[in-house]
Amino acid sequence: MWTSADGRKVYLQGEGYSPEGNKPFVDEFDLKTFKSRRLWQADGISTYEAIARVIDPEKIKLITSIEGKTRNPNFYLRTGKNLKALTSFPNPYASFMNVLKERVRYKRADGVDLSATLYLPAGYDATRDGRLPMLMWAYPVEYKDKEQAGQVKESPHNFIQLFYGSPVYWAARGYAILDDADFPIIGEGEKQPNDTFIEQLVANAAAAIDYTVDRGVTDRNRVAIGGHSYGAFMTANLMAHCDLFAAGIARSGSYNRSLTPFGFQAEERTFWDATDVYLQMSPFMHADKINEPLLLIHGDADNNPGTFTLQSERLFAAIKGLGGNARLVLLPYESHGYSARENIMHMLWETDQWLEKYVKNRVPAN
């Protein structure tokens, strides 16, 4: 804990959530008056400046990381308003920087505020190029309050980060990408979020698709949904309970909640306390309704107790046994996340083939 020399004040730092995005800050808090005074806050106008280390809060001496949409993060020594560069890392993704990035906001049918990051191919023009196939990537989060669910949770100026599990690669393949799309699951008062899990999943997805279609960038008939872990669980549920998507990509998910009977994510009730909720939320129990192509990818040695490899194997067997269209890809020696170059490249190839066959080249909507 940082305290002043006289011990009368403590210093606080935070992300500084705001409607314009994150603006990290340092505050001085008086232990006698219980009042705080802002010593420094990132301007957040065109960059995102995060606090990496506080050296001396009284002198506003910090090590920060500064980035922009096309400016990769580098470290700086900040003393008040003065900045001194500490690193000059070259941009590892220079050839990808012409991809268009925008943090967008829209509303769910019930008025809940949602947001996502929209990526469009370099040089894309809606009038000239028309509507694109789209890949949406998301991860559900539980809330007890609508206002918290609708908060903007990141800066619009974050650098376009690429990593093995990113969906953003497909912006270079001619897709619109809606990444980190908000999928809040809200249960206010006595209601628990998961009591209406399915209904809220579908409402979140519909709102995102409606927004991009209204923007003129997305072909409603060519939208894929994807996610990893709980995002894969979300994907399989959407495939079972709506017809909004042309295809799905589910990585390292859990699909039968009776195999996690003592709770999962923020669900604290056991299977025996809320049997109907567990069964309704399990896409395995609704495998007969999965009537669009679903790609299942899983590490062959997943030791995460909520997502054992068996989960994907059993859902795949159920879909195929019921006459559905699914593909199961097991990555040798991988656990819940993937590390080996061969496996990552194969995962990306499988994903690309699935999207090309079942999404991009699907017959466009009239």
RARAMO-V110386 format. One record per helix or strand of 2 or more residues. SS is the DSSP state (helix for helix, strand for strand). FROM is the first residue (numbers start at 1). TO is the last residue. If there is no record, write none. Layout:
BEGIN
SS	FROM	TO
SS	FROM	TO
END
This chain:
BEGIN
strand	9	14
strand	25	30
strand	36	41
strand	48	56
strand	61	68
strand	71	79
strand	82	85
helix	94	96
strand	100	107
strand	113	120
helix	126	129
strand	132	138
strand	141	143
helix	146	149
helix	168	173
strand	176	181
strand	184	186
helix	193	214
strand	218	228
helix	230	241
strand	247	251
helix	257	259
helix	275	280
helix	283	289
strand	293	299
helix	310	321
strand	326	331
helix	341	360
END
